Amino acid sequence: MDEMTRQEATTNEPARGTRKSRVGEVISSGMNKTIVVRTVTRVPHPKFGKIVKQQKKFYAHDEENKAKTGDKVRIMETRPLSKLKRWRLVEVITA
């Protein structure tokens, strides 16, 4: 048996998949235990090939309210916590 299937067989739980992680800037921290993080991704334009920036906002759970507006943070995917929150704060990289 392979290592992973042996582990699954002993614990009777399926292996948890890898979770997505993003790095972005906090653009709002006014809500209690919630931050809004803007991530910027550079991708080639589908038709012209020029590198363009794509911005996306994520609502993330910040249990201790430690991230402030302007901080660079790392967030990780998690189970749905509210209508919009599907991410949680992992660490504050720079203040």
Secondary structure, DSSP 8 states (H G I E B T S, - for coil): --HHHHHHHHH-S-------EEEEEEEE--STTEEEEEEEEEEE-TTT--EEEEEEEEEEE-TT----TT-EEEEEE-S--SSS--EEEEEEEE-
